[in-house]
Amino acid sequence: MKTTTNTGTVPIFDIYTAAYLYMKGLSPAFVKRGTRVVFDFPGEDRTLDLVNDFNANPRIYLIDYVSALRTMRARMLAHR
């Protein structure tokens, strides 16, 4: 069974989770809602699995994660 939202995306409000998903190869759409930028990831099982993996405190390469975090922050600020 494939899990999706009504719009076919999974909104992520946390930059740290978004950076992890980005590091794992998923690209978000940046949507401005009021003064905030929301990361909309594809509404796929893989997205939800990776969110669960992130919440389980996985072992990751720190330099890769920090690089993804910096990239996401820069792109987020560019959309403000």
mmCIF file of the N, C-alpha and C atoms, coordinates in Angstrom:
data_MODEL
# 
_entry.id   MODEL 
# 
loop_
_atom_site.group_PDB 
_atom_site.id 
_atom_site.type_symbol 
_atom_site.label_atom_id 
_atom_site.label_alt_id 
_atom_site.label_comp_id 
_atom_site.label_asym_id 
_atom_site.label_entity_id 
_atom_site.label_seq_id 
_atom_site.pdbx_PDB_ins_code 
_atom_site.Cartn_x 
_atom_site.Cartn_y 
_atom_site.Cartn_z 
_atom_site.occupancy 
_atom_site.B_iso_or_equiv 
_atom_site.pdbx_formal_charge 
_atom_site.auth_seq_id 
_atom_site.auth_comp_id 
_atom_site.auth_asym_id 
_atom_site.auth_atom_id 
_atom_site.pdbx_PDB_model_num 
ATOM 1   N N  . MET A 1 1  ? 0.838  -1.178 0.000  1.00 0.00 ? 1  MET A N  1 
ATOM 2   C CA . MET A 1 1  ? 0.000  0.000  0.000  1.00 0.00 ? 1  MET A CA 1 
ATOM 3   C C  . MET A 1 1  ? 0.880  1.237  0.000  1.00 0.00 ? 1  MET A C  1 
ATOM 4   N N  . LYS A 1 2  ? 0.668  2.120  -0.910 1.00 0.00 ? 2  LYS A N  1 
ATOM 5   C CA . LYS A 1 2  ? 1.448  3.348  -1.018 1.00 0.00 ? 2  LYS A CA 1 
ATOM 6   C C  . LYS A 1 2  ? 0.752  4.457  -0.229 1.00 0.00 ? 2  LYS A C  1 
ATOM 7   N N  . THR A 1 3  ? 1.504  5.111  0.643  1.00 0.00 ? 3  THR A N  1 
ATOM 8   C CA . THR A 1 3  ? 0.948  6.164  1.471  1.00 0.00 ? 3  THR A CA 1 
ATOM 9   C C  . THR A 1 3  ? 1.281  7.517  0.857  1.00 0.00 ? 3  THR A C  1 
ATOM 10  N N  . THR A 1 4  ? 0.255  8.329  0.609  1.00 0.00 ? 4  THR A N  1 
ATOM 11  C CA . THR A 1 4  ? 0.483  9.674  0.088  1.00 0.00 ? 4  THR A CA 1 
ATOM 12  C C  . THR A 1 4  ? -0.443 10.636 0.805  1.00 0.00 ? 4  THR A C  1 
ATOM 13  N N  . THR A 1 5  ? -0.139 11.906 0.709  1.00 0.00 ? 5  THR A N  1 
ATOM 14  C CA . THR A 1 5  ? -1.035 12.928 1.238  1.00 0.00 ? 5  THR A CA 1 
ATOM 15  C C  . THR A 1 5  ? -1.968 13.365 0.121  1.00 0.00 ? 5  THR A C  1 
ATOM 16  N N  . ASN A 1 6  ? -2.882 14.275 0.428  1.00 0.00 ? 6  ASN A N  1 
ATOM 17  C CA . ASN A 1 6  ? -3.831 14.750 -0.582 1.00 0.00 ? 6  ASN A CA 1 
ATOM 18  C C  . ASN A 1 6  ? -3.138 15.400 -1.761 1.00 0.00 ? 6  ASN A C  1 
ATOM 19  N N  . THR A 1 7  ? -2.045 16.099 -1.530 1.00 0.00 ? 7  THR A N  1 
ATOM 20  C CA . THR A 1 7  ? -1.356 16.792 -2.614 1.00 0.00 ? 7  THR A CA 1 
ATOM 21  C C  . THR A 1 7  ? -0.235 15.951 -3.212 1.00 0.00 ? 7  THR A C  1 
ATOM 22  N N  . GLY A 1 8  ? -0.002 14.774 -2.692 1.00 0.00 ? 8  GLY A N  1 
ATOM 23  C CA . GLY A 1 8  ? 1.069  13.935 -3.188 1.00 0.00 ? 8  GLY A CA 1 
ATOM 24  C C  . GLY A 1 8  ? 2.426  14.318 -2.640 1.00 0.00 ? 8  GLY A C  1 
ATOM 25  N N  . THR A 1 9  ? 2.439  15.142 -1.586 1.00 0.00 ? 9  THR A N  1 
ATOM 26  C CA . THR A 1 9  ? 3.697  15.543 -0.975 1.00 0.00 ? 9  THR A CA 1 
ATOM 27  C C  . THR A 1 9  ? 3.624  15.347 0.533  1.00 0.00 ? 9  THR A C  1 
ATOM 28  N N  . VAL A 1 10 ? 4.802  15.306 1.133  1.00 0.00 ? 10 VAL A N  1 
ATOM 29  C CA . VAL A 1 10 ? 4.923  15.235 2.586  1.00 0.00 ? 10 VAL A CA 1 
ATOM 30  C C  . VAL A 1 10 ? 5.581  16.540 3.034  1.00 0.00 ? 10 VAL A C  1 
ATOM 31  N N  . PRO A 1 11 ? 4.838  17.403 3.720  1.00 0.00 ? 11 PRO A N  1 
ATOM 32  C CA . PRO A 1 11 ? 5.445  18.653 4.183  1.00 0.00 ? 11 PRO A CA 1 
ATOM 33  C C  . PRO A 1 11 ? 6.331  18.409 5.395  1.00 0.00 ? 11 PRO A C  1 
ATOM 34  N N  . ILE A 1 12 ? 7.544  18.919 5.339  1.00 0.00 ? 12 ILE A N  1 
ATOM 35  C CA . ILE A 1 12 ? 8.491  18.817 6.446  1.00 0.00 ? 12 ILE A CA 1 
ATOM 36  C C  . ILE A 1 12 ? 8.791  20.235 6.910  1.00 0.00 ? 12 ILE A C  1 
ATOM 37  N N  . PHE A 1 13 ? 8.581  20.492 8.187  1.00 0.00 ? 13 PHE A N  1 
ATOM 38  C CA . PHE A 1 13 ? 8.778  21.823 8.747  1.00 0.00 ? 13 PHE A CA 1 
ATOM 39  C C  . PHE A 1 13 ? 10.133 21.967 9.437  1.00 0.00 ? 13 PHE A C  1 
ATOM 40  N N  . ASP A 1 14 ? 10.836 20.869 9.611  1.00 0.00 ? 14 ASP A N  1 
ATOM 41  C CA . ASP A 1 14 ? 12.102 20.822 10.338 1.00 0.00 ? 14 ASP A CA 1 
ATOM 42  C C  . ASP A 1 14 ? 13.270 20.746 9.355  1.00 0.00 ? 14 ASP A C  1 
ATOM 43  N N  . ILE A 1 15 ? 14.178 21.713 9.416  1.00 0.00 ? 15 ILE A N  1 
ATOM 44  C CA . ILE A 1 15 ? 15.306 21.744 8.483  1.00 0.00 ? 15 ILE A CA 1 
ATOM 45  C C  . ILE A 1 15 ? 16.255 20.568 8.691  1.00 0.00 ? 15 ILE A C  1 
ATOM 46  N N  . TYR A 1 16 ? 16.344 20.050 9.905  1.00 0.00 ? 16 TYR A N  1 
ATOM 47  C CA . TYR A 1 16 ? 17.260 18.945 10.189 1.00 0.00 ? 16 TYR A CA 1 
ATOM 48  C C  . TYR A 1 16 ? 16.767 17.643 9.539  1.00 0.00 ? 16 TYR A C  1 
ATOM 49  N N  . THR A 1 17 ? 15.474 17.403 9.623  1.00 0.00 ? 17 THR A N  1 
ATOM 50  C CA . THR A 1 17 ? 14.900 16.245 8.939  1.00 0.00 ? 17 THR A CA 1 
ATOM 51  C C  . THR A 1 17 ? 15.003 16.424 7.432  1.00 0.00 ? 17 THR A C  1 
ATOM 52  N N  . ALA A 1 18 ? 14.714 17.629 6.963  1.00 0.00 ? 18 ALA A N  1 
ATOM 53  C CA . ALA A 1 18 ? 14.790 17.914 5.524  1.00 0.00 ? 18 ALA A CA 1 
ATOM 54  C C  . ALA A 1 18 ? 16.211 17.700 5.003  1.00 0.00 ? 18 ALA A C  1 
ATOM 55  N N  . ALA A 1 19 ? 17.207 18.104 5.771  1.00 0.00 ? 19 ALA A N  1 
ATOM 56  C CA . ALA A 1 19 ? 18.600 17.912 5.354  1.00 0.00 ? 19 ALA A CA 1 
ATOM 57  C C  . ALA A 1 19 ? 18.944 16.429 5.258  1.00 0.00 ? 19 ALA A C  1 
ATOM 58  N N  . TYR A 1 20 ? 18.424 15.641 6.178  1.00 0.00 ? 20 TYR A N  1 
ATOM 59  C CA . TYR A 1 20 ? 18.673 14.191 6.133  1.00 0.00 ? 20 TYR A CA 1 
ATOM 60  C C  . TYR A 1 20 ? 18.046 13.585 4.873  1.00 0.00 ? 20 TYR A C  1 
ATOM 61  N N  . LEU A 1 21 ? 16.809 13.971 4.570  1.00 0.00 ? 21 LEU A N  1 
ATOM 62  C CA . LEU A 1 21 ? 16.153 13.460 3.365  1.00 0.00 ? 21 LEU A CA 1 
ATOM 63  C C  . LEU A 1 21 ? 16.907 13.890 2.107  1.00 0.00 ? 21 LEU A C  1 
ATOM 64  N N  . TYR A 1 22 ? 17.378 15.128 2.097  1.00 0.00 ? 22 TYR A N  1 
ATOM 65  C CA . TYR A 1 22 ? 18.147 15.643 0.967  1.00 0.00 ? 22 TYR A CA 1 
ATOM 66  C C  . TYR A 1 22 ? 19.456 14.865 0.816  1.00 0.00 ? 22 TYR A C  1 
ATOM 67  N N  . MET A 1 23 ? 20.100 14.590 1.937  1.00 0.00 ? 23 MET A N  1 
ATOM 68  C CA . MET A 1 23 ? 21.348 13.829 1.920  1.00 0.00 ? 23 MET A CA 1 
ATOM 69  C C  . MET A 1 23 ? 21.128 12.423 1.355  1.00 0.00 ? 23 MET A C  1 
ATOM 70  N N  . LYS A 1 24 ? 19.947 11.883 1.579  1.00 0.00 ? 24 LYS A N  1 
ATOM 71  C CA . LYS A 1 24 ? 19.618 10.540 1.098  1.00 0.00 ? 24 LYS A CA 1 
ATOM 72  C C  . LYS A 1 24 ? 19.098 10.529 -0.337 1.00 0.00 ? 24 LYS A C  1 
ATOM 73  N N  . GLY A 1 25 ? 19.080 11.720 -0.989 1.00 0.00 ? 25 GLY A N  1 
ATOM 74  C CA . GLY A 1 25 ? 18.757 11.761 -2.411 1.00 0.00 ? 25 GLY A CA 1 
ATOM 75  C C  . GLY A 1 25 ? 17.382 12.286 -2.783 1.00 0.00 ? 25 GLY A C  1 
ATOM 76  N N  . LEU A 1 26 ? 16.595 12.726 -1.822 1.00 0.00 ? 26 LEU A N  1 
ATOM 77  C CA . LEU A 1 26 ? 15.282 13.285 -2.139 1.00 0.00 ? 26 LEU A CA 1 
ATOM 78  C C  . LEU A 1 26 ? 15.388 14.801 -2.275 1.00 0.00 ? 26 LEU A C  1 
ATOM 79  N N  . SER A 1 27 ? 14.730 15.347 -3.269 1.00 0.00 ? 27 SER A N  1 
ATOM 80  C CA . SER A 1 27 ? 14.755 16.796 -3.481 1.00 0.00 ? 27 SER A CA 1 
ATOM 81  C C  . SER A 1 27 ? 13.394 17.385 -3.150 1.00 0.00 ? 27 SER A C  1 
ATOM 82  N N  . PRO A 1 28 ? 13.373 18.401 -2.290 1.00 0.00 ? 28 PRO A N  1 
ATOM 83  C CA . PRO A 1 28 ? 12.093 19.007 -1.927 1.00 0.00 ? 28 PRO A CA 1 
ATOM 84  C C  . PRO A 1 28 ? 11.709 20.160 -2.842 1.00 0.00 ? 28 PRO A C  1 
ATOM 85  N N  . ALA A 1 29 ? 10.442 20.501 -2.807 1.00 0.00 ? 29 ALA A N  1 
ATOM 86  C CA . ALA A 1 29 ? 9.966  21.766 -3.356 1.00 0.00 ? 29 ALA A CA 1 
ATOM 87  C C  . ALA A 1 29 ? 9.912  22.720 -2.173 1.00 0.00 ? 29 ALA A C  1 
ATOM 88  N N  . PHE A 1 30 ? 10.326 23.941 -2.379 1.00 0.00 ? 30 PHE A N  1 
ATOM 89  C CA . PHE A 1 30 ? 10.317 24.940 -1.309 1.00 0.00 ? 30 PHE A CA 1 
ATOM 90  C C  . PHE A 1 30 ? 9.046  25.776 -1.465 1.00 0.00 ? 30 PHE A C  1 
ATOM 91  N N  . VAL A 1 31 ? 8.192  25.732 -0.441 1.00 0.00 ? 31 VAL A N  1 
ATOM 92  C CA . VAL A 1 31 ? 6.907  26.425 -0.494 1.00 0.00 ? 31 VAL A CA 1 
ATOM 93  C C  . VAL A 1 31 ? 6.866  27.452 0.629  1.00 0.00 ? 31 VAL A C  1 
ATOM 94  N N  . LYS A 1 32 ? 6.617  28.696 0.258  1.00 0.00 ? 32 LYS A N  1 
ATOM 95  C CA . LYS A 1 32 ? 6.544  29.758 1.258  1.00 0.00 ? 32 LYS A CA 1 
ATOM 96  C C  . LYS A 1 32 ? 5.124  29.811 1.805  1.00 0.00 ? 32 LYS A C  1 
ATOM 97  N N  . ARG A 1 33 ? 4.997  29.678 3.114  1.00 0.00 ? 33 ARG A N  1 
ATOM 98  C CA . ARG A 1 33 ? 3.692  29.768 3.785  1.00 0.00 ? 33 ARG A CA 1 
ATOM 99  C C  . ARG A 1 33 ? 3.810  30.842 4.859  1.00 0.00 ? 33 ARG A C  1 
ATOM 100 N N  . GLY A 1 34 ? 3.282  31.995 4.553  1.00 0.00 ? 34 GLY A N  1 
ATOM 101 C CA . GLY A 1 34 ? 3.434  33.125 5.466  1.00 0.00 ? 34 GLY A CA 1 
ATOM 102 C C  . GLY A 1 34 ? 4.879  33.578 5.465  1.00 0.00 ? 34 GLY A C  1 
ATOM 103 N N  . THR A 1 35 ? 5.489  33.576 6.633  1.00 0.00 ? 35 THR A N  1 
ATOM 104 C CA . THR A 1 35 ? 6.899  33.964 6.739  1.00 0.00 ? 35 THR A CA 1 
ATOM 105 C C  . THR A 1 35 ? 7.822  32.758 6.779  1.00 0.00 ? 35 THR A C  1 
ATOM 106 N N  . ARG A 1 36 ? 7.260  31.576 6.694  1.00 0.00 ? 36 ARG A N  1 
ATOM 107 C CA . ARG A 1 36 ? 8.055  30.344 6.784  1.00 0.00 ? 36 ARG A CA 1 
ATOM 108 C C  . ARG A 1 36 ? 8.186  29.659 5.434  1.00 0.00 ? 36 ARG A C  1 
ATOM 109 N N  . VAL A 1 37 ? 9.241  28.876 5.308  1.00 0.00 ? 37 VAL A N  1 
ATOM 110 C CA . VAL A 1 37 ? 9.433  28.050 4.122  1.00 0.00 ? 37 VAL A CA 1 
ATOM 111 C C  . VAL A 1 37 ? 9.252  26.601 4.551  1.00 0.00 ? 37 VAL A C  1 
ATOM 112 N N  . VAL A 1 38 ? 8.376  25.898 3.847  1.00 0.00 ? 38 VAL A N  1 
ATOM 113 C CA . VAL A 1 38 ? 8.102  24.491 4.133  1.00 0.00 ? 38 VAL A CA 1 
ATOM 114 C C  . VAL A 1 38 ? 8.751  23.653 3.042  1.00 0.00 ? 38 VAL A C  1 
ATOM 115 N N  . PHE A 1 39 ? 9.338  22.534 3.440  1.00 0.00 ? 39 PHE A N  1 
ATOM 116 C CA . PHE A 1 39 ? 9.977  21.621 2.494  1.00 0.00 ? 39 PHE A CA 1 
ATOM 117 C C  . PHE A 1 39 ? 8.951  20.554 2.118  1.00 0.00 ? 39 PHE A C  1 
ATOM 118 N N  . ASP A 1 40 ? 8.507  20.532 0.868  1.00 0.00 ? 40 ASP A N  1 
ATOM 119 C CA . ASP A 1 40 ? 7.559  19.523 0.396  1.00 0.00 ? 40 ASP A CA 1 
ATOM 120 C C  . ASP A 1 40 ? 8.323  18.429 -0.338 1.00 0.00 ? 40 ASP A C  1 
ATOM 121 N N  . PHE A 1 41 ? 8.341  17.243 0.261  1.00 0.00 ? 41 PHE A N  1 
ATOM 122 C CA . PHE A 1 41 ? 9.007  16.092 -0.332 1.00 0.00 ? 41 PHE A CA 1 
ATOM 123 C C  . PHE A 1 41 ? 7.969  15.207 -1.016 1.00 0.00 ? 41 PHE A C  1 
ATOM 124 N N  . PRO A 1 42 ? 8.398  14.379 -1.966 1.00 0.00 ? 42 PRO A N  1 
ATOM 125 C CA . PRO A 1 42 ? 7.451  13.496 -2.653 1.00 0.00 ? 42 PRO A CA 1 
ATOM 126 C C  . PRO A 1 42 ? 6.706  12.607 -1.654 1.00 0.00 ? 42 PRO A C  1 
ATOM 127 N N  . GLY A 1 43 ? 5.414  12.448 -1.875 1.00 0.00 ? 43 GLY A N  1 
ATOM 128 C CA . GLY A 1 43 ? 4.603  11.611 -0.994 1.00 0.00 ? 43 GLY A CA 1 
ATOM 129 C C  . GLY A 1 43 ? 4.747  10.147 -1.328 1.00 0.00 ? 43 GLY A C  1 
ATOM 130 N N  . GLU A 1 44 ? 5.908  9.606  -1.026 1.00 0.00 ? 44 GLU A N  1 
ATOM 131 C CA . GLU A 1 44 ? 6.216  8.208  -1.327 1.00 0.00 ? 44 GLU A CA 1 
ATOM 132 C C  . GLU A 1 44 ? 6.532  7.456  -0.041 1.00 0.00 ? 44 GLU A C  1 
ATOM 133 N N  . ASP A 1 45 ? 6.458  6.147  -0.126 1.00 0.00 ? 45 ASP A N  1 
ATOM 134 C CA . ASP A 1 45 ? 6.823  5.322  1.028  1.00 0.00 ? 45 ASP A CA 1 
ATOM 135 C C  . ASP A 1 45 ? 8.268  5.571  1.441  1.00 0.00 ? 45 ASP A C  1 
ATOM 136 N N  . ARG A 1 46 ? 9.146  5.781  0.470  1.00 0.00 ? 46 ARG A N  1 
ATOM 137 C CA . ARG A 1 46 ? 10.564 6.001  0.773  1.00 0.00 ? 46 ARG A CA 1 
ATOM 138 C C  . ARG A 1 46 ? 10.749 7.241  1.653  1.00 0.00 ? 46 ARG A C  1 
ATOM 139 N N  . THR A 1 47 ? 9.988  8.289  1.382  1.00 0.00 ? 47 THR A N  1 
ATOM 140 C CA . THR A 1 47 ? 10.079 9.514  2.184  1.00 0.00 ? 47 THR A CA 1 
ATOM 141 C C  . THR A 1 47 ? 9.718  9.225  3.635  1.00 0.00 ? 47 THR A C  1 
ATOM 142 N N  . LEU A 1 48 ? 8.615  8.538  3.829  1.00 0.00 ? 48 LEU A N  1 
ATOM 143 C CA . LEU A 1 48 ? 8.173  8.224  5.184  1.00 0.00 ? 48 LEU A CA 1 
ATOM 144 C C  . LEU A 1 48 ? 9.144  7.266  5.884  1.00 0.00 ? 48 LEU A C  1 
ATOM 145 N N  . ASP A 1 49 ? 9.703  6.323  5.135  1.00 0.00 ? 49 ASP A N  1 
ATOM 146 C CA . ASP A 1 49 ? 10.697 5.409  5.707  1.00 0.00 ? 49 ASP A CA 1 
ATOM 147 C C  . ASP A 1 49 ? 11.940 6.166  6.160  1.00 0.00 ? 49 ASP A C  1 
ATOM 148 N N  . LEU A 1 50 ? 12.384 7.137  5.352  1.00 0.00 ? 50 LEU A N  1 
ATOM 149 C CA . LEU A 1 50 ? 13.567 7.915  5.724  1.00 0.00 ? 50 LEU A CA 1 
ATOM 150 C C  . LEU A 1 50 ? 13.296 8.827  6.920  1.00 0.00 ? 50 LEU A C  1 
ATOM 151 N N  . VAL A 1 51 ? 12.084 9.354  7.035  1.00 0.00 ? 51 VAL A N  1 
ATOM 152 C CA . VAL A 1 51 ? 11.735 10.154 8.214  1.00 0.00 ? 51 VAL A CA 1 
ATOM 153 C C  . VAL A 1 51 ? 11.797 9.276  9.454  1.00 0.00 ? 51 VAL A C  1 
ATOM 154 N N  . ASN A 1 52 ? 11.270 8.067  9.357  1.00 0.00 ? 52 ASN A N  1 
ATOM 155 C CA . ASN A 1 52 ? 11.347 7.128  10.487 1.00 0.00 ? 52 ASN A CA 1 
ATOM 156 C C  . ASN A 1 52 ? 12.788 6.772  10.806 1.00 0.00 ? 52 ASN A C  1 
ATOM 157 N N  . ASP A 1 53 ? 13.612 6.580  9.779  1.00 0.00 ? 53 ASP A N  1 
ATOM 158 C CA . ASP A 1 53 ? 15.039 6.288  9.998  1.00 0.00 ? 53 ASP A CA 1 
ATOM 159 C C  . ASP A 1 53 ? 15.707 7.441  10.734 1.00 0.00 ? 53 ASP A C  1 
ATOM 160 N N  . PHE A 1 54 ? 15.431 8.673  10.320 1.00 0.00 ? 54 PHE A N  1 
ATOM 161 C CA . PHE A 1 54 ? 16.033 9.838  10.968 1.00 0.00 ? 54 PHE A CA 1 
ATOM 162 C C  . PHE A 1 54 ? 15.631 9.911  12.437 1.00 0.00 ? 54 PHE A C  1 
ATOM 163 N N  . ASN A 1 55 ? 14.371 9.633  12.720 1.00 0.00 ? 55 ASN A N  1 
ATOM 164 C CA . ASN A 1 55 ? 13.892 9.674  14.102 1.00 0.00 ? 55 ASN A CA 1 
ATOM 165 C C  . ASN A 1 55 ? 14.444 8.546  14.960 1.00 0.00 ? 55 ASN A C  1 
ATOM 166 N N  . ALA A 1 56 ? 15.016 7.523  14.334 1.00 0.00 ? 56 ALA A N  1 
ATOM 167 C CA . ALA A 1 56 ? 15.618 6.408  15.057 1.00 0.00 ? 56 ALA A CA 1 
ATOM 168 C C  . ALA A 1 56 ? 17.101 6.651  15.348 1.00 0.00 ? 56 ALA A C  1 
ATOM 169 N N  . ASN A 1 57 ? 17.590 7.867  15.061 1.00 0.00 ? 57 ASN A N  1 
ATOM 170 C CA . ASN A 1 57 ? 18.974 8.258  15.359 1.00 0.00 ? 57 ASN A CA 1 
ATOM 171 C C  . ASN A 1 57 ? 20.003 7.376  14.641 1.00 0.00 ? 57 ASN A C  1 
ATOM 172 N N  . PRO A 1 58 ? 20.036 7.437  13.303 1.00 0.00 ? 58 PRO A N  1 
ATOM 173 C CA . PRO A 1 58 ? 20.955 6.583  12.552 1.00 0.00 ? 58 PRO A CA 1 
ATOM 174 C C  . PRO A 1 58 ? 22.399 7.085  12.628 1.00 0.00 ? 58 PRO A C  1 
ATOM 175 N N  . ARG A 1 59 ? 23.315 6.206  12.327 1.00 0.00 ? 59 ARG A N  1 
ATOM 176 C CA . ARG A 1 59 ? 24.722 6.600  12.188 1.00 0.00 ? 59 ARG A CA 1 
ATOM 177 C C  . ARG A 1 59 ? 24.893 7.151  10.784 1.00 0.00 ? 59 ARG A C  1 
ATOM 178 N N  . ILE A 1 60 ? 25.427 8.375  10.697 1.00 0.00 ? 60 ILE A N  1 
ATOM 179 C CA . ILE A 1 60 ? 25.625 9.012  9.395  1.00 0.00 ? 60 ILE A CA 1 
ATOM 180 C C  . ILE A 1 60 ? 26.997 9.677  9.373  1.00 0.00 ? 60 ILE A C  1 
ATOM 181 N N  . TYR A 1 61 ? 27.465 9.972  8.184  1.00 0.00 ? 61 TYR A N  1 
ATOM 182 C CA . TYR A 1 61 ? 28.716 10.702 8.035  1.00 0.00 ? 61 TYR A CA 1 
ATOM 183 C C  . TYR A 1 61 ? 28.431 12.174 8.306  1.00 0.00 ? 61 TYR A C  1 
ATOM 184 N N  . LEU A 1 62 ? 29.073 12.708 9.319  1.00 0.00 ? 62 LEU A N  1 
ATOM 185 C CA . LEU A 1 62 ? 28.782 14.060 9.786  1.00 0.00 ? 62 LEU A CA 1 
ATOM 186 C C  . LEU A 1 62 ? 29.049 15.121 8.724  1.00 0.00 ? 62 LEU A C  1 
ATOM 187 N N  . ILE A 1 63 ? 30.153 15.009 8.020  1.00 0.00 ? 63 ILE A N  1 
ATOM 188 C CA . ILE A 1 63 ? 30.493 16.016 7.006  1.00 0.00 ? 63 ILE A CA 1 
ATOM 189 C C  . ILE A 1 63 ? 29.432 16.050 5.911  1.00 0.00 ? 63 ILE A C  1 
ATOM 190 N N  . ASP A 1 64 ? 28.938 14.887 5.497  1.00 0.00 ? 64 ASP A N  1 
ATOM 191 C CA . ASP A 1 64 ? 27.889 14.838 4.477  1.00 0.00 ? 64 ASP A CA 1 
ATOM 192 C C  . ASP A 1 64 ? 26.602 15.485 4.984  1.00 0.00 ? 64 ASP A C  1 
ATOM 193 N N  . TYR A 1 65 ? 26.264 15.218 6.245  1.00 0.00 ? 65 TYR A N  1 
ATOM 194 C CA . TYR A 1 65 ? 25.045 15.788 6.814  1.00 0.00 ? 65 TYR A CA 1 
ATOM 195 C C  . TYR A 1 65 ? 25.152 17.311 6.961  1.00 0.00 ? 65 TYR A C  1 
ATOM 196 N N  . VAL A 1 66 ? 26.280 17.786 7.446  1.00 0.00 ? 66 VAL A N  1 
ATOM 197 C CA . VAL A 1 66 ? 26.475 19.231 7.606  1.00 0.00 ? 66 VAL A CA 1 
ATOM 198 C C  . VAL A 1 66 ? 26.431 19.927 6.251  1.00 0.00 ? 66 VAL A C  1 
ATOM 199 N N  . SER A 1 67 ? 27.006 19.311 5.245  1.00 0.00 ? 67 SER A N  1 
ATOM 200 C CA . SER A 1 67 ? 26.966 19.871 3.901  1.00 0.00 ? 67 SER A CA 1 
ATOM 201 C C  . SER A 1 67 ? 25.524 19.966 3.395  1.00 0.00 ? 67 SER A C  1 
ATOM 202 N N  . ALA A 1 68 ? 24.748 18.907 3.605  1.00 0.00 ? 68 ALA A N  1 
ATOM 203 C CA . ALA A 1 68 ? 23.338 18.912 3.197  1.00 0.00 ? 68 ALA A CA 1 
ATOM 204 C C  . ALA A 1 68 ? 22.563 19.965 3.984  1.00 0.00 ? 68 ALA A C  1 
ATOM 205 N N  . LEU A 1 69 ? 22.849 20.100 5.266  1.00 0.00 ? 69 LEU A N  1 
ATOM 206 C CA . LEU A 1 69 ? 22.175 21.090 6.105  1.00 0.00 ? 69 LEU A CA 1 
ATOM 207 C C  . LEU A 1 69 ? 22.466 22.508 5.621  1.00 0.00 ? 69 LEU A C  1 
ATOM 208 N N  . ARG A 1 70 ? 23.721 22.777 5.296  1.00 0.00 ? 70 ARG A N  1 
ATOM 209 C CA . ARG A 1 70 ? 24.092 24.105 4.794  1.00 0.00 ? 70 ARG A CA 1 
ATOM 210 C C  . ARG A 1 70 ? 23.423 24.401 3.459  1.00 0.00 ? 70 ARG A C  1 
ATOM 211 N N  . THR A 1 71 ? 23.358 23.410 2.596  1.00 0.00 ? 71 THR A N  1 
ATOM 212 C CA . THR A 1 71 ? 22.706 23.586 1.297  1.00 0.00 ? 71 THR A CA 1 
ATOM 213 C C  . THR A 1 71 ? 21.224 23.880 1.477  1.00 0.00 ? 71 THR A C  1 
ATOM 214 N N  . MET A 1 72 ? 20.567 23.122 2.339  1.00 0.00 ? 72 MET A N  1 
ATOM 215 C CA . MET A 1 72 ? 19.140 23.335 2.572  1.00 0.00 ? 72 MET A CA 1 
ATOM 216 C C  . MET A 1 72 ? 18.880 24.710 3.185  1.00 0.00 ? 72 MET A C  1 
ATOM 217 N N  . ARG A 1 73 ? 19.722 25.128 4.106  1.00 0.00 ? 73 ARG A N  1 
ATOM 218 C CA . ARG A 1 73 ? 19.546 26.434 4.744  1.00 0.00 ? 73 ARG A CA 1 
ATOM 219 C C  . ARG A 1 73 ? 19.706 27.557 3.714  1.00 0.00 ? 73 ARG A C  1 
ATOM 220 N N  . ALA A 1 74 ? 20.715 27.445 2.861  1.00 0.00 ? 74 ALA A N  1 
ATOM 221 C CA . ALA A 1 74 ? 20.937 28.465 1.831  1.00 0.00 ? 74 ALA A CA 1 
ATOM 222 C C  . ALA A 1 74 ? 19.765 28.533 0.863  1.00 0.00 ? 74 ALA A C  1 
ATOM 223 N N  . ARG A 1 75 ? 19.256 27.381 0.447  1.00 0.00 ? 75 ARG A N  1 
ATOM 224 C CA . ARG A 1 75 ? 18.117 27.363 -0.476 1.00 0.00 ? 75 ARG A CA 1 
ATOM 225 C C  . ARG A 1 75 ? 16.859 27.879 0.204  1.00 0.00 ? 75 ARG A C  1 
ATOM 226 N N  . MET A 1 76 ? 16.689 27.575 1.494  1.00 0.00 ? 76 MET A N  1 
ATOM 227 C CA . MET A 1 76 ? 15.543 28.059 2.242  1.00 0.00 ? 76 MET A CA 1 
ATOM 228 C C  . MET A 1 76 ? 15.569 29.589 2.339  1.00 0.00 ? 76 MET A C  1 
ATOM 229 N N  . LEU A 1 77 ? 16.728 30.132 2.674  1.00 0.00 ? 77 LEU A N  1 
ATOM 230 C CA . LEU A 1 77 ? 16.851 31.584 2.796  1.00 0.00 ? 77 LEU A CA 1 
ATOM 231 C C  . LEU A 1 77 ? 16.655 32.287 1.453  1.00 0.00 ? 77 LEU A C  1 
ATOM 232 N N  . ALA A 1 78 ? 17.032 31.633 0.383  1.00 0.00 ? 78 ALA A N  1 
ATOM 233 C CA . ALA A 1 78 ? 16.839 32.212 -0.948 1.00 0.00 ? 78 ALA A CA 1 
ATOM 234 C C  . ALA A 1 78 ? 15.350 32.287 -1.314 1.00 0.00 ? 78 ALA A C  1 
ATOM 235 N N  . HIS A 1 79 ? 14.533 31.429 -0.707 1.00 0.00 ? 79 HIS A N  1 
ATOM 236 C CA . HIS A 1 79 ? 13.096 31.425 -1.001 1.00 0.00 ? 79 HIS A CA 1 
ATOM 237 C C  . HIS A 1 79 ? 12.289 32.334 -0.087 1.00 0.00 ? 79 HIS A C  1 
ATOM 238 N N  . ARG A 1 80 ? 12.911 32.951 0.892  1.00 0.00 ? 80 ARG A N  1 
ATOM 239 C CA . ARG A 1 80 ? 12.178 33.832 1.812  1.00 0.00 ? 80 ARG A CA 1 
ATOM 240 C C  . ARG A 1 80 ? 11.826 35.112 1.182  1.00 0.00 ? 80 ARG A C  1 
# 
